[in-house]
Each structure stands twice: as C-alpha cells, then as structure tokens.
Amino acid sequence: MPRILEGNLVDKGGRYAIVASRFNGVIVEALVAGAVDTLIRHGAEDANIDLIRVPGAFEIGVVCKKAAESGDYDAVIALGCVIRGGTAHFEYVAGEAAKSVGAVGMSSGVPVIFGVLTTESMEQATDRAGGKMGNKGVEAALSAIEMVDLLRKLE
Ligand code: INI
C-alpha cells in the first residue's frame, strides 16, 4: 500500500485571505458568502479570515500577490465573475485573472485558489453562485482548507 498524502477538510488555525472583485457584485457576494460559511463550518475562526475587495477580476492577481507574499496567510482565495460580452474584453479579463492567480501560487508557494467564474451568461453565473450548479465559493473554500492541510503535511 503506498503512503498517501492528502489534505483533510478540517481547518486547524489556518489564516485565509479572500480577494473578491466588485464587478458583477450580486454574483460575487454569493461566492463570498459561500466561501466564508464553508470556512467557518469547517473550523476556521472569523478572526482568521480577511476579506479584501478589488474593482474587477483584472485586479485580483496583484492583490493576491501582495496577500500571498505578506506571510499573513496560509491560503488566498480569489473570487470573481467574468461574463462573456460581445467583445474580446472577456478574454483579456478572464485570461489575466487566471494567469496571474496561477503565477502567484507558483511564485509564492502559498496556495492561491481560483474561484473566478468565467461564464457565457448571467444565467450560467447564477447557477454557479448558489444556484443549481452549486456555489464556486464553497468549492474554493474547500480547496483552500485541503491545500493548507496538505502543504503542512509536505513540510
Ligand atoms: N471585471 C469583472 O470582474 N468581470 C467582468 O465581466 C468584466 N467585464 O465584463 O468587463 C470586468 N471588467 C473590469 C475589469 O476587471 C477591470 O476592473 C477594469 O478593466 C479596470 O482595470
């Protein structure tokens, strides 16, 4: 039997930063509520969760970088919502958010969780922000808890 290393979904004093964009605020607030509720229900303390707001998904990366490099957090959770419009703007905003969040995780060694919805429509976003497809904020928080525990085991 191999030795299996995996993170549990029980928080043990982890410190979390949630970086959330204001754009498409109705959707993102549902993601934030899902993430905070999930962190708390899995054992995190209110005092160990900071909520940082940025204007849009394009700005998420630089703030995730600052948070991840601060030493104040065990995980950073990026939450946002980019909805495809008629122009190429979507590709730039969604692409930059994904690229920058991924890069920060790699360069800092701190798990930076990508909870940014990239959808074709508001309906698809609603479905994934507490609707019939669940809540991406909940999933993101679970990933954060799991990664914090896993990285501690790999130390
Ligand atoms: N920001 C989003 O978070 N979601 C979007 O759907 C969006 N659209 O469609 O334009 C969006 N644009 C703003 C962008 O993130 C920046 O805040 C802005 O370009 C200033 O840098």
Backbone and ligand atoms as CSV (ligand in chain L), in Angstrom:
chain,resi,resn,atom,element,x,y,z
A,1,MET,N,N,0.851,-1.203,0.000
A,1,MET,CA,C,0.000,0.000,0.000
A,1,MET,C,C,0.888,1.256,0.000
A,2,PRO,N,N,0.708,2.177,-0.938
A,2,PRO,CA,C,1.548,3.397,-0.937
A,2,PRO,C,C,1.182,4.305,0.232
A,3,ARG,N,N,2.128,5.133,0.585
A,3,ARG,CA,C,1.831,6.164,1.581
A,3,ARG,C,C,1.030,7.249,0.875
A,4,ILE,N,N,-0.117,7.554,1.400
A,4,ILE,CA,C,-0.970,8.558,0.761
A,4,ILE,C,C,-0.916,9.861,1.540
A,5,LEU,N,N,-0.560,10.906,0.843
A,5,LEU,CA,C,-0.547,12.237,1.472
A,5,LEU,C,C,-1.688,13.043,0.883
A,6,GLU,N,N,-2.581,13.469,1.716
A,6,GLU,CA,C,-3.697,14.285,1.223
A,6,GLU,C,C,-4.184,15.194,2.338
A,7,GLY,N,N,-4.798,16.276,1.942
A,7,GLY,CA,C,-5.291,17.235,2.926
A,7,GLY,C,C,-6.677,16.860,3.410
A,8,ASN,N,N,-6.916,17.125,4.681
A,8,ASN,CA,C,-8.255,16.920,5.242
A,8,ASN,C,C,-9.057,18.210,5.142
A,9,LEU,N,N,-10.344,18.073,5.319
A,9,LEU,CA,C,-11.230,19.239,5.208
A,9,LEU,C,C,-11.596,19.778,6.583
A,10,VAL,N,N,-10.613,19.729,7.488
A,10,VAL,CA,C,-10.818,20.286,8.824
A,10,VAL,C,C,-9.782,21.379,9.020
A,11,ASP,N,N,-10.251,22.584,9.267
A,11,ASP,CA,C,-9.302,23.684,9.467
A,11,ASP,C,C,-8.681,23.605,10.850
A,12,LYS,N,N,-7.375,23.836,10.908
A,12,LYS,CA,C,-6.690,23.864,12.202
A,12,LYS,C,C,-5.913,25.166,12.309
A,13,GLY,N,N,-6.635,26.228,12.503
A,13,GLY,CA,C,-5.981,27.525,12.721
A,13,GLY,C,C,-5.443,28.181,11.470
A,14,GLY,N,N,-5.931,27.798,10.307
A,14,GLY,CA,C,-5.460,28.409,9.063
A,14,GLY,C,C,-5.878,29.871,8.964
A,15,ARG,N,N,-5.034,30.653,8.272
A,15,ARG,CA,C,-5.337,32.081,8.061
A,15,ARG,C,C,-5.618,32.276,6.570
A,16,TYR,N,N,-6.758,32.852,6.289
A,16,TYR,CA,C,-7.241,32.929,4.901
A,16,TYR,C,C,-7.484,34.376,4.477
A,17,ALA,N,N,-7.063,34.682,3.266
A,17,ALA,CA,C,-7.461,35.950,2.634
A,17,ALA,C,C,-8.398,35.614,1.487
A,18,ILE,N,N,-9.535,36.280,1.468
A,18,ILE,CA,C,-10.437,36.169,0.320
A,18,ILE,C,C,-10.288,37.467,-0.466
A,19,VAL,N,N,-9.885,37.349,-1.729
A,19,VAL,CA,C,-9.766,38.528,-2.592
A,19,VAL,C,C,-10.949,38.482,-3.563
A,20,ALA,N,N,-11.881,39.428,-3.401
A,20,ALA,CA,C,-13.136,39.379,-4.153
A,20,ALA,C,C,-13.321,40.659,-4.962
A,21,SER,N,N,-13.754,40.492,-6.209
A,21,SER,CA,C,-13.967,41.667,-7.065
A,21,SER,C,C,-15.405,42.186,-6.925
A,22,ARG,N,N,-15.548,43.507,-7.144
A,22,ARG,CA,C,-16.865,44.144,-7.020
A,22,ARG,C,C,-17.708,43.988,-8.287
A,23,PHE,N,N,-17.037,43.824,-9.430
A,23,PHE,CA,C,-17.744,43.707,-10.704
A,23,PHE,C,C,-18.662,42.476,-10.649
A,24,ASN,N,N,-19.857,42.585,-11.207
A,24,ASN,CA,C,-20.874,41.517,-11.096
A,24,ASN,C,C,-21.094,41.173,-9.620
A,25,GLY,N,N,-21.297,42.233,-8.840
A,25,GLY,CA,C,-21.332,42.125,-7.383
A,25,GLY,C,C,-22.366,41.172,-6.826
A,26,VAL,N,N,-23.513,41.081,-7.441
A,26,VAL,CA,C,-24.547,40.184,-6.904
A,26,VAL,C,C,-24.042,38.741,-6.907
A,27,ILE,N,N,-23.376,38.385,-7.995
A,27,ILE,CA,C,-22.828,37.033,-8.106
A,27,ILE,C,C,-21.675,36.842,-7.119
A,28,VAL,N,N,-20.752,37.802,-7.110
A,28,VAL,CA,C,-19.539,37.617,-6.302
A,28,VAL,C,C,-19.890,37.600,-4.804
A,29,GLU,N,N,-20.881,38.391,-4.402
A,29,GLU,CA,C,-21.263,38.361,-2.978
A,29,GLU,C,C,-21.777,36.983,-2.571
A,30,ALA,N,N,-22.462,36.299,-3.500
A,30,ALA,CA,C,-22.931,34.932,-3.204
A,30,ALA,C,C,-21.740,33.974,-3.078
A,31,LEU,N,N,-20.712,34.218,-3.883
A,31,LEU,CA,C,-19.500,33.389,-3.778
A,31,LEU,C,C,-18.798,33.642,-2.443
A,32,VAL,N,N,-18.729,34.927,-2.067
A,32,VAL,CA,C,-18.076,35.283,-0.795
A,32,VAL,C,C,-18.837,34.640,0.370
A,33,ALA,N,N,-20.158,34.756,0.353
A,33,ALA,CA,C,-20.967,34.185,1.444
A,33,ALA,C,C,-20.744,32.676,1.526
A,34,GLY,N,N,-20.694,32.018,0.372
A,34,GLY,CA,C,-20.462,30.575,0.362
A,34,GLY,C,C,-19.094,30.217,0.900
A,35,ALA,N,N,-18.096,30.999,0.517
A,35,ALA,CA,C,-16.729,30.719,0.968
A,35,ALA,C,C,-16.591,30.932,2.476
A,36,VAL,N,N,-17.110,32.051,2.969
A,36,VAL,CA,C,-16.974,32.351,4.410
A,36,VAL,C,C,-17.717,31.294,5.230
A,37,ASP,N,N,-18.933,30.993,4.832
A,37,ASP,CA,C,-19.732,29.987,5.549
A,37,ASP,C,C,-18.995,28.648,5.585
A,38,THR,N,N,-18.409,28.271,4.466
A,38,THR,CA,C,-17.702,26.984,4.390
A,38,THR,C,C,-16.463,26.975,5.280
A,39,LEU,N,N,-15.700,28.064,5.256
A,39,LEU,CA,C,-14.507,28.135,6.113
A,39,LEU,C,C,-14.914,27.989,7.586
A,40,ILE,N,N,-15.945,28.728,7.970
A,40,ILE,CA,C,-16.384,28.692,9.379
A,40,ILE,C,C,-16.894,27.300,9.749
A,41,ARG,N,N,-17.693,26.720,8.877
A,41,ARG,CA,C,-18.276,25.408,9.190
A,41,ARG,C,C,-17.231,24.303,9.237
A,42,HIS,N,N,-16.078,24.564,8.644
A,42,HIS,CA,C,-15.005,23.567,8.689
A,42,HIS,C,C,-13.971,23.915,9.757
A,43,GLY,N,N,-14.303,24.862,10.604
A,43,GLY,CA,C,-13.472,25.100,11.783
A,43,GLY,C,C,-12.682,26.388,11.805
A,44,ALA,N,N,-12.716,27.166,10.717
A,44,ALA,CA,C,-11.927,28.404,10.720
A,44,ALA,C,C,-12.583,29.455,11.630
A,45,GLU,N,N,-11.724,30.302,12.166
A,45,GLU,CA,C,-12.238,31.368,13.034
A,45,GLU,C,C,-12.413,32.646,12.225
A,46,ASP,N,N,-13.473,33.386,12.589
A,46,ASP,CA,C,-13.742,34.688,11.955
A,46,ASP,C,C,-12.487,35.559,11.902
A,47,ALA,N,N,-11.789,35.584,13.029
A,47,ALA,CA,C,-10.630,36.468,13.158
A,47,ALA,C,C,-9.500,36.077,12.210
A,48,ASN,N,N,-9.564,34.862,11.672
A,48,ASN,CA,C,-8.511,34.382,10.766
A,48,ASN,C,C,-8.909,34.483,9.294
A,49,ILE,N,N,-9.995,35.208,9.038
A,49,ILE,CA,C,-10.444,35.376,7.646
A,49,ILE,C,C,-10.497,36.867,7.331
A,50,ASP,N,N,-9.714,37.274,6.348
A,50,ASP,CA,C,-9.775,38.672,5.878
A,50,ASP,C,C,-10.430,38.697,4.505
A,51,LEU,N,N,-11.333,39.653,4.322
A,51,LEU,CA,C,-11.991,39.846,3.028
A,51,LEU,C,C,-11.437,41.123,2.397
A,52,ILE,N,N,-10.806,40.982,1.240
A,52,ILE,CA,C,-10.178,42.116,0.551
A,52,ILE,C,C,-10.921,42.327,-0.761
A,53,ARG,N,N,-11.403,43.539,-0.982
A,53,ARG,CA,C,-12.186,43.792,-2.204
A,53,ARG,C,C,-11.354,44.547,-3.239
A,54,VAL,N,N,-11.509,44.152,-4.492
A,54,VAL,CA,C,-10.841,44.827,-5.608
A,54,VAL,C,C,-11.914,45.200,-6.637
A,55,PRO,N,N,-11.585,46.133,-7.564
A,55,PRO,CA,C,-12.619,46.588,-8.505
A,55,PRO,C,C,-13.152,45.476,-9.429
A,56,GLY,N,N,-12.253,44.811,-10.142
A,56,GLY,CA,C,-12.697,43.791,-11.091
A,56,GLY,C,C,-11.742,42.618,-11.096
A,57,ALA,N,N,-12.092,41.603,-11.854
A,57,ALA,CA,C,-11.275,40.391,-11.883
A,57,ALA,C,C,-9.860,40.667,-12.397
A,58,PHE,N,N,-9.735,41.682,-13.235
A,58,PHE,CA,C,-8.419,42.033,-13.766
A,58,PHE,C,C,-7.454,42.416,-12.651
A,59,GLU,N,N,-7.978,42.968,-11.560
A,59,GLU,CA,C,-7.129,43.453,-10.452
A,59,GLU,C,C,-6.866,42.375,-9.383
A,60,ILE,N,N,-7.483,41.212,-9.541
A,60,ILE,CA,C,-7.373,40.192,-8.493
A,60,ILE,C,C,-5.917,39.739,-8.296
A,61,GLY,N,N,-5.203,39.546,-9.405
A,61,GLY,CA,C,-3.875,38.949,-9.323
A,61,GLY,C,C,-2.888,39.720,-8.467
A,62,VAL,N,N,-2.832,41.027,-8.687
A,62,VAL,CA,C,-1.825,41.823,-7.978
A,62,VAL,C,C,-2.096,41.844,-6.476
A,63,VAL,N,N,-3.360,41.814,-6.106
A,63,VAL,CA,C,-3.693,41.821,-4.678
A,63,VAL,C,C,-3.472,40.431,-4.057
A,64,CYS,N,N,-3.738,39.399,-4.841
A,64,CYS,CA,C,-3.411,38.051,-4.367
A,64,CYS,C,C,-1.909,37.934,-4.104
A,65,LYS,N,N,-1.121,38.553,-4.982
A,65,LYS,CA,C,0.339,38.505,-4.839
A,65,LYS,C,C,0.767,39.158,-3.536
A,66,LYS,N,N,0.220,40.350,-3.291
A,66,LYS,CA,C,0.549,41.084,-2.061
A,66,LYS,C,C,0.157,40.253,-0.831
A,67,ALA,N,N,-1.028,39.680,-0.876
A,67,ALA,CA,C,-1.511,38.888,0.266
A,67,ALA,C,C,-0.654,37.639,0.454
A,68,ALA,N,N,-0.375,36.948,-0.654
A,68,ALA,CA,C,0.377,35.696,-0.553
A,68,ALA,C,C,1.795,35.941,-0.037
A,69,GLU,N,N,2.386,37.057,-0.456
A,69,GLU,CA,C,3.781,37.337,-0.072
A,69,GLU,C,C,3.895,37.997,1.298
A,70,SER,N,N,2.765,38.362,1.897
A,70,SER,CA,C,2.796,39.081,3.180
A,70,SER,C,C,3.215,38.188,4.350
A,71,GLY,N,N,3.035,36.890,4.181
A,71,GLY,CA,C,3.314,35.985,5.296
A,71,GLY,C,C,2.163,35.912,6.278
A,72,ASP,N,N,1.104,36.633,6.012
A,72,ASP,CA,C,-0.032,36.689,6.945
A,72,ASP,C,C,-1.064,35.593,6.691
A,73,TYR,N,N,-0.933,34.901,5.552
A,73,TYR,CA,C,-1.992,33.957,5.184
A,73,TYR,C,C,-1.432,32.598,4.782
A,74,ASP,N,N,-2.192,31.559,5.125
A,74,ASP,CA,C,-1.845,30.197,4.701
A,74,ASP,C,C,-2.444,29.876,3.339
A,75,ALA,N,N,-3.502,30.586,2.969
A,75,ALA,CA,C,-4.107,30.401,1.642
A,75,ALA,C,C,-4.820,31.688,1.243
A,76,VAL,N,N,-4.863,31.891,-0.050
A,76,VAL,CA,C,-5.572,33.044,-0.604
A,76,VAL,C,C,-6.652,32.499,-1.545
A,77,ILE,N,N,-7.848,33.046,-1.430
A,77,ILE,CA,C,-8.972,32.579,-2.250
A,77,ILE,C,C,-9.422,33.735,-3.146
A,78,ALA,N,N,-9.266,33.553,-4.447
A,78,ALA,CA,C,-9.675,34.590,-5.398
A,78,ALA,C,C,-11.097,34.317,-5.863
A,79,LEU,N,N,-11.969,35.302,-5.685
A,79,LEU,CA,C,-13.367,35.142,-6.094
A,79,LEU,C,C,-13.765,36.281,-7.027
A,80,GLY,N,N,-14.396,35.929,-8.123
A,80,GLY,CA,C,-14.830,36.945,-9.071
A,80,GLY,C,C,-15.768,36.330,-10.090
A,81,CYS,N,N,-16.201,37.152,-11.017
A,81,CYS,CA,C,-17.115,36.660,-12.043
A,81,CYS,C,C,-16.916,37.458,-13.323
A,82,VAL,N,N,-16.520,36.762,-14.367
A,82,VAL,CA,C,-16.355,37.397,-15.678
A,82,VAL,C,C,-17.378,36.775,-16.627
A,83,ILE,N,N,-18.221,37.625,-17.192
A,83,ILE,CA,C,-19.276,37.134,-18.077
A,83,ILE,C,C,-18.969,37.605,-19.499
A,84,ARG,N,N,-19.031,36.673,-20.443
A,84,ARG,CA,C,-18.681,36.996,-21.824
A,84,ARG,C,C,-19.661,38.022,-22.406
A,85,GLY,N,N,-19.114,39.089,-22.952
A,85,GLY,CA,C,-19.949,40.062,-23.644
A,85,GLY,C,C,-19.739,39.894,-25.139
A,86,GLY,N,N,-19.974,40.937,-25.881
A,86,GLY,CA,C,-19.842,40.824,-27.326
A,86,GLY,C,C,-18.427,41.085,-27.815
A,87,THR,N,N,-17.530,41.483,-26.922
A,87,THR,CA,C,-16.190,41.896,-27.360
A,87,THR,C,C,-15.107,40.979,-26.811
A,88,ALA,N,N,-13.893,41.270,-27.215
A,88,ALA,CA,C,-12.753,40.461,-26.768
A,88,ALA,C,C,-12.361,40.780,-25.321
A,89,HIS,N,N,-13.023,41.781,-24.723
A,89,HIS,CA,C,-12.677,42.184,-23.354
A,89,HIS,C,C,-12.682,40.982,-22.414
A,90,PHE,N,N,-13.679,40.124,-22.574
A,90,PHE,CA,C,-13.804,38.920,-21.731
A,90,PHE,C,C,-12.506,38.141,-21.690
A,91,GLU,N,N,-11.941,37.907,-22.887
A,91,GLU,CA,C,-10.738,37.074,-22.964
A,91,GLU,C,C,-9.590,37.699,-22.176
A,92,TYR,N,N,-9.462,39.007,-22.285
A,92,TYR,CA,C,-8.366,39.689,-21.589
A,92,TYR,C,C,-8.558,39.639,-20.080
A,93,VAL,N,N,-9.773,39.929,-19.636
A,93,VAL,CA,C,-10.020,39.967,-18.182
A,93,VAL,C,C,-9.937,38.565,-17.587
A,94,ALA,N,N,-10.637,37.624,-18.198
A,94,ALA,CA,C,-10.631,36.252,-17.671
A,94,ALA,C,C,-9.226,35.654,-17.774
A,95,GLY,N,N,-8.558,35.916,-18.902
A,95,GLY,CA,C,-7.220,35.371,-19.101
A,95,GLY,C,C,-6.226,35.914,-18.091
A,96,GLU,N,N,-6.294,37.207,-17.848
A,96,GLU,CA,C,-5.369,37.817,-16.896
A,96,GLU,C,C,-5.627,37.304,-15.477
A,97,ALA,N,N,-6.891,37.174,-15.125
A,97,ALA,CA,C,-7.226,36.677,-13.784
A,97,ALA,C,C,-6.656,35.275,-13.584
A,98,ALA,N,N,-6.893,34.391,-14.544
A,98,ALA,CA,C,-6.426,33.005,-14.402
A,98,ALA,C,C,-4.898,32.938,-14.391
A,99,LYS,N,N,-4.288,33.655,-15.315
A,99,LYS,CA,C,-2.820,33.617,-15.440
A,99,LYS,C,C,-2.149,34.161,-14.180
A,100,SER,N,N,-2.642,35.297,-13.709
A,100,SER,CA,C,-1.983,35.936,-12.572
A,100,SER,C,C,-2.195,35.156,-11.288
A,101,VAL,N,N,-3.374,34.618,-11.107
A,101,VAL,CA,C,-3.623,33.826,-9.896
A,101,VAL,C,C,-2.738,32.581,-9.896
A,102,GLY,N,N,-2.642,31.926,-11.032
A,102,GLY,CA,C,-1.780,30.752,-11.123
A,102,GLY,C,C,-0.325,31.090,-10.858
A,103,ALA,N,N,0.112,32.205,-11.419
A,103,ALA,CA,C,1.517,32.604,-11.260
A,103,ALA,C,C,1.853,32.917,-9.805
A,104,VAL,N,N,0.917,33.550,-9.108
A,104,VAL,CA,C,1.180,33.908,-7.701
A,104,VAL,C,C,1.323,32.657,-6.842
A,105,GLY,N,N,0.493,31.687,-7.099
A,105,GLY,CA,C,0.598,30.439,-6.329
A,105,GLY,C,C,1.956,29.799,-6.532
A,106,MET,N,N,2.416,29.770,-7.768
A,106,MET,CA,C,3.697,29.142,-8.062
A,106,MET,C,C,4.862,29.926,-7.476
A,107,SER,N,N,4.827,31.255,-7.606
A,107,SER,CA,C,5.992,32.036,-7.154
A,107,SER,C,C,6.050,32.171,-5.638
A,108,SER,N,N,4.890,32.201,-4.978
A,108,SER,CA,C,4.877,32.434,-3.528
A,108,SER,C,C,4.929,31.135,-2.721
A,109,GLY,N,N,4.467,30.045,-3.319
A,109,GLY,CA,C,4.374,28.794,-2.561
A,109,GLY,C,C,3.147,28.748,-1.668
A,110,VAL,N,N,2.365,29.807,-1.687
A,110,VAL,CA,C,1.118,29.846,-0.905
A,110,VAL,C,C,-0.012,29.434,-1.855
A,111,PRO,N,N,-0.878,28.512,-1.433
A,111,PRO,CA,C,-1.961,28.140,-2.337
A,111,PRO,C,C,-2.890,29.318,-2.618
A,112,VAL,N,N,-3.074,29.594,-3.887
A,112,VAL,CA,C,-3.981,30.670,-4.301
A,112,VAL,C,C,-5.083,29.996,-5.124
A,113,ILE,N,N,-6.259,29.993,-4.589
A,113,ILE,CA,C,-7.359,29.204,-5.153
A,113,ILE,C,C,-8.132,30.048,-6.161
A,114,PHE,N,N,-8.405,29.453,-7.314
A,114,PHE,CA,C,-9.068,30.173,-8.406
A,114,PHE,C,C,-10.584,29.946,-8.339
A,115,GLY,N,N,-11.266,30.877,-7.704
A,115,GLY,CA,C,-12.726,30.789,-7.604
A,115,GLY,C,C,-13.379,31.883,-8.434
A,116,VAL,N,N,-12.837,32.101,-9.601
A,116,VAL,CA,C,-13.377,33.132,-10.504
A,116,VAL,C,C,-14.237,32.446,-11.562
A,117,LEU,N,N,-15.512,32.782,-11.577
A,117,LEU,CA,C,-16.398,32.229,-12.594
A,117,LEU,C,C,-16.099,32.882,-13.931
A,118,THR,N,N,-16.026,32.097,-14.987
A,118,THR,CA,C,-15.893,32.637,-16.341
A,118,THR,C,C,-17.025,31.991,-17.135
A,119,THR,N,N,-18.068,32.750,-17.410
A,119,THR,CA,C,-19.281,32.151,-17.980
A,119,THR,C,C,-19.721,32.862,-19.259
A,120,GLU,N,N,-20.585,32.186,-19.979
A,120,GLU,CA,C,-21.150,32.742,-21.212
A,120,GLU,C,C,-22.289,33.710,-20.923
A,121,SER,N,N,-22.936,33.548,-19.774
A,121,SER,CA,C,-24.143,34.331,-19.493
A,121,SER,C,C,-24.319,34.540,-17.992
A,122,MET,N,N,-25.196,35.497,-17.672
A,122,MET,CA,C,-25.542,35.723,-16.266
A,122,MET,C,C,-26.249,34.493,-15.682
A,123,GLU,N,N,-27.013,33.822,-16.513
A,123,GLU,CA,C,-27.716,32.622,-16.037
A,123,GLU,C,C,-26.717,31.547,-15.598
A,124,GLN,N,N,-25.681,31.340,-16.415
A,124,GLN,CA,C,-24.657,30.351,-16.030
A,124,GLN,C,C,-23.967,30.763,-14.731
A,125,ALA,N,N,-23.756,32.060,-14.577
A,125,ALA,CA,C,-23.111,32.546,-13.350
A,125,ALA,C,C,-24.021,32.319,-12.140
A,126,THR,N,N,-25.289,32.649,-12.282
A,126,THR,CA,C,-26.244,32.466,-11.186
A,126,THR,C,C,-26.327,30.996,-10.769
A,127,ASP,N,N,-26.324,30.125,-11.780
A,127,ASP,CA,C,-26.380,28.676,-11.490
A,127,ASP,C,C,-25.208,28.229,-10.626
A,128,ARG,N,N,-24.068,28.926,-10.761
A,128,ARG,CA,C,-22.838,28.517,-10.065
A,128,ARG,C,C,-22.533,29.377,-8.844
A,129,ALA,N,N,-23.461,30.226,-8.497
A,129,ALA,CA,C,-23.275,31.104,-7.320
A,129,ALA,C,C,-24.425,30.870,-6.346
A,130,GLY,N,N,-24.634,29.595,-6.042
A,130,GLY,CA,C,-25.706,29.230,-5.116
A,130,GLY,C,C,-26.931,28.692,-5.823
A,131,GLY,N,N,-26.866,28.538,-7.153
A,131,GLY,CA,C,-27.991,28.002,-7.915
A,131,GLY,C,C,-27.851,26.506,-8.135
A,132,LYS,N,N,-28.392,26.044,-9.254
A,132,LYS,CA,C,-28.499,24.594,-9.443
A,132,LYS,C,C,-27.166,23.888,-9.673
A,133,MET,N,N,-26.123,24.645,-9.986
A,133,MET,CA,C,-24.810,24.022,-10.168
A,133,MET,C,C,-23.920,24.205,-8.936
A,134,GLY,N,N,-24.512,24.585,-7.833
A,134,GLY,CA,C,-23.730,24.733,-6.605
A,134,GLY,C,C,-23.185,26.141,-6.428
A,135,ASN,N,N,-22.099,26.235,-5.690
A,135,ASN,CA,C,-21.521,27.548,-5.383
A,135,ASN,C,C,-19.994,27.449,-5.487
A,136,LYS,N,N,-19.438,28.162,-6.444
A,136,LYS,CA,C,-17.989,28.120,-6.675
A,136,LYS,C,C,-17.210,28.638,-5.460
A,137,GLY,N,N,-17.820,29.506,-4.670
A,137,GLY,CA,C,-17.160,30.000,-3.466
A,137,GLY,C,C,-16.988,28.898,-2.427
A,138,VAL,N,N,-17.985,28.036,-2.331
A,138,VAL,CA,C,-17.902,26.882,-1.416
A,138,VAL,C,C,-16.768,25.964,-1.856
A,139,GLU,N,N,-16.748,25.652,-3.140
A,139,GLU,CA,C,-15.686,24.775,-3.679
A,139,GLU,C,C,-14.305,25.374,-3.448
A,140,ALA,N,N,-14.207,26.668,-3.650
A,140,ALA,CA,C,-12.914,27.335,-3.491
A,140,ALA,C,C,-12.448,27.259,-2.038
A,141,ALA,N,N,-13.363,27.461,-1.108
A,141,ALA,CA,C,-13.001,27.403,0.319
A,141,ALA,C,C,-12.571,25.995,0.703
A,142,LEU,N,N,-13.261,24.997,0.190
A,142,LEU,CA,C,-12.873,23.609,0.485
A,142,LEU,C,C,-11.476,23.314,-0.065
A,143,SER,N,N,-11.211,23.809,-1.252
A,143,SER,CA,C,-9.874,23.610,-1.837
A,143,SER,C,C,-8.810,24.280,-0.981
A,144,ALA,N,N,-9.128,25.457,-0.473
A,144,ALA,CA,C,-8.166,26.176,0.371
A,144,ALA,C,C,-7.867,25.392,1.649
A,145,ILE,N,N,-8.908,24.911,2.303
A,145,ILE,CA,C,-8.717,24.146,3.555
A,145,ILE,C,C,-7.877,22.893,3.277
A,146,GLU,N,N,-8.216,22.210,2.203
A,146,GLU,CA,C,-7.498,20.980,1.844
A,146,GLU,C,C,-6.033,21.274,1.537
A,147,MET,N,N,-5.783,22.339,0.797
A,147,MET,CA,C,-4.403,22.668,0.419
A,147,MET,C,C,-3.568,23.099,1.626
A,148,VAL,N,N,-4.167,23.826,2.549
A,148,VAL,CA,C,-3.430,24.244,3.754
A,148,VAL,C,C,-2.991,23.006,4.528
A,149,ASP,N,N,-3.905,22.059,4.684
A,149,ASP,CA,C,-3.587,20.850,5.433
A,149,ASP,C,C,-2.558,20.004,4.684
A,150,LEU,N,N,-2.714,19.888,3.377
A,150,LEU,CA,C,-1.774,19.086,2.576
A,150,LEU,C,C,-0.367,19.678,2.630
A,151,LEU,N,N,-0.261,20.990,2.468
A,151,LEU,CA,C,1.074,21.606,2.463
A,151,LEU,C,C,1.759,21.464,3.816
A,152,ARG,N,N,0.978,21.477,4.894
A,152,ARG,CA,C,1.582,21.254,6.221
A,152,ARG,C,C,2.174,19.846,6.302
A,153,LYS,N,N,1.482,18.889,5.695
A,153,LYS,CA,C,1.973,17.514,5.727
A,153,LYS,C,C,3.214,17.331,4.869
A,154,LEU,N,N,3.392,18.182,3.881
A,154,LEU,CA,C,4.545,18.073,2.979
A,154,LEU,C,C,5.762,18.852,3.489
A,155,GLU,N,N,5.578,19.567,4.608
A,155,GLU,CA,C,6.698,20.374,5.123
A,155,GLU,C,C,7.822,19.501,5.642
L,1,INI,N1,N,-14.472,42.653,-14.498
L,1,INI,C1,C,-15.020,41.548,-13.985
L,1,INI,O1,O,-14.675,41.158,-12.854
L,1,INI,N2,N,-15.954,40.845,-14.671
L,1,INI,C2,C,-16.353,41.219,-15.932
L,1,INI,O2,O,-17.235,40.532,-16.511
L,1,INI,C3,C,-15.782,42.394,-16.513
L,1,INI,N3,N,-16.201,42.817,-17.814
L,1,INI,O3,O,-17.012,42.156,-18.450
L,1,INI,O4,O,-15.726,43.857,-18.298
L,1,INI,C4,C,-14.821,43.099,-15.753
L,1,INI,N4,N,-14.222,44.217,-16.225
L,1,INI,C5,C,-13.464,45.120,-15.403
L,1,INI,C6,C,-12.028,44.700,-15.247
L,1,INI,O5,O,-11.913,43.574,-14.383
L,1,INI,C7,C,-11.188,45.818,-14.632
L,1,INI,O6,O,-11.688,46.142,-13.367
L,1,INI,C8,C,-11.145,47.079,-15.498
L,1,INI,O7,O,-10.815,46.747,-16.841
L,1,INI,C9,C,-10.109,48.069,-14.929
L,1,INI,O8,O,-8.789,47.521,-14.980
